[in-house]
């Protein structure tokens, strides 16, 4: 299932990886973050400044993220923190141009990686629970 989510969907790589990385940040799943942040960083036109917004637990604004990236971040945050999604989040996704299939794929990706992150954290699988992600990342940002 996870392989299909990562390789068979219609989402662009950056949007898919945002939907994977946000649950990792919120749920403190550093093993998951350390595997997917480098993939996100390697996406076309994805900058260190954009990654800095993704890394924030509660980003105050979208910064350099484009409108679709920001809408995915906000939607995944709502899914992860609140579970129930308000109409305003669906409207935001539609407003920035997502169709029904893309919204389903964003939802599926975020839900699946919430499952993964909660499994990894609960069993402390490679997590080093209690450590921030920076303690686990290499100091060479280009390796990400």
C-alpha positions as CSV (number, residue, x, y, z in Angstrom):
1,X,0.0,0.0,0.0
2,X,2.7,2.5,0.9
3,X,4.7,1.8,-2.2
4,X,1.6,2.5,-4.3
5,X,0.9,5.7,-2.4
6,X,4.5,6.8,-3.1
7,X,4.7,5.7,-6.8
8,X,1.2,5.3,-8.4
9,X,-0.5,8.5,-7.5
10,X,-1.1,11.7,-9.5
11,X,0.4,14.1,-6.9
12,X,3.6,15.9,-7.7
13,X,6.6,14.8,-5.6
14,X,6.7,17.9,-3.5
15,X,3.0,17.7,-2.6
16,X,3.2,14.0,-1.8
17,X,6.2,14.5,0.4
18,X,4.7,17.5,2.3
19,X,1.7,15.1,3.0
20,X,4.2,12.6,4.4
21,X,6.5,15.0,6.3
22,X,3.8,17.0,8.1
23,X,2.6,14.0,10.1
24,X,6.2,13.2,10.9
25,X,6.8,16.6,12.3
26,X,3.6,16.8,14.3
27,X,3.9,13.3,15.6
28,X,7.6,13.6,16.3
29,X,8.4,10.6,14.0
30,X,12.0,11.5,13.4
31,X,12.8,8.2,11.6
32,X,10.1,9.0,9.1
33,X,11.2,12.6,8.9
34,X,14.8,11.6,8.3
35,X,13.7,9.3,5.4
36,X,11.4,11.8,3.7
37,X,12.8,15.2,4.3
38,X,15.7,14.5,1.9
39,X,13.2,13.4,-0.7
40,X,11.3,16.6,-0.2
41,X,14.5,18.6,-0.3
42,X,15.4,17.0,-3.6
43,X,12.2,18.0,-5.3
44,X,12.3,20.3,-8.2
45,X,12.3,24.0,-7.1
46,X,12.2,23.0,-3.5
47,X,14.4,25.3,-1.4
48,X,15.9,25.3,2.0
49,X,13.6,28.2,2.8
50,X,10.6,26.1,1.9
51,X,11.8,23.2,4.0
52,X,12.2,25.6,6.9
53,X,8.5,26.3,6.8
54,X,7.7,22.6,6.5
55,X,9.9,21.9,9.6
56,X,7.9,24.3,11.8
57,X,5.4,22.8,14.1
58,X,3.0,25.8,13.7
59,X,4.2,27.9,10.8
60,X,2.8,31.5,11.1
61,X,2.5,32.0,7.4
62,X,3.3,30.3,4.1
63,X,6.5,32.1,3.5
64,X,8.0,30.9,0.2
65,X,5.6,27.9,-0.2
66,X,3.3,28.2,-3.2
67,X,-0.5,28.2,-2.6
68,X,-0.9,24.5,-3.3
69,X,2.0,23.5,-1.0
70,X,0.6,25.7,1.8
71,X,-2.9,24.3,1.3
72,X,-1.6,20.7,1.6
73,X,0.4,21.6,4.7
74,X,-2.7,23.2,6.4
75,X,-4.9,20.3,5.3
76,X,-2.5,17.7,6.7
77,X,-2.0,19.6,9.9
78,X,-5.8,19.6,10.4
79,X,-6.0,15.9,9.6
80,X,-3.2,15.1,12.0
81,X,-4.1,17.4,14.9
82,X,-7.9,17.5,14.6
83,X,-8.8,14.5,12.6
84,X,-12.2,16.0,11.4
85,X,-11.8,18.4,8.5
86,X,-13.8,21.5,8.3
87,X,-15.4,22.7,5.0
88,X,-12.9,25.6,5.0
89,X,-10.0,23.3,4.5
90,X,-11.7,21.5,1.6
91,X,-12.6,24.9,0.1
92,X,-9.0,26.0,0.3
93,X,-7.9,22.9,-1.5
94,X,-10.5,23.5,-4.3
95,X,-9.6,27.2,-4.4
96,X,-5.9,26.5,-5.2
97,X,-6.9,24.1,-8.0
98,X,-7.0,20.5,-6.6
99,X,-9.6,18.2,-8.2
100,X,-11.4,15.4,-6.3
101,X,-8.9,12.7,-7.2
102,X,-6.0,14.9,-5.9
103,X,-7.9,15.7,-2.7
104,X,-8.5,11.9,-2.1
105,X,-4.8,11.2,-2.7
106,X,-3.6,14.0,-0.4
107,X,-6.0,12.6,2.2
108,X,-4.8,9.0,1.7
109,X,-1.2,10.0,1.8
110,X,-1.5,11.9,5.0
111,X,-3.7,9.2,6.7
112,X,-1.3,6.4,5.7
113,X,1.7,8.3,7.0
114,X,-0.1,9.2,10.2
115,X,-0.5,5.4,10.7
116,X,3.2,4.9,9.9
117,X,4.4,7.7,12.2
118,X,2.3,6.6,15.1
119,X,3.4,3.0,14.7
120,X,7.1,4.0,14.6
121,X,6.9,6.3,17.6
122,X,4.8,3.9,19.7
123,X,7.3,1.1,19.2
124,X,10.3,3.5,19.3
125,X,11.5,2.0,15.9
126,X,14.6,4.0,15.2
127,X,13.1,7.0,16.7
128,X,15.3,8.0,19.6
129,X,12.1,9.3,21.2
130,X,12.5,12.6,22.9
131,X,15.2,13.8,20.6
132,X,14.6,16.7,18.1
133,X,15.0,15.9,14.5
134,X,18.1,18.1,14.3
135,X,19.9,15.7,16.6
136,X,19.4,13.0,14.0
137,X,20.0,14.9,10.8
138,X,23.5,15.2,9.3
139,X,25.0,18.7,9.6
140,X,25.6,18.6,5.8
141,X,22.2,19.9,4.5
142,X,23.2,18.8,0.9
143,X,23.1,15.2,2.1
144,X,19.4,15.6,2.7
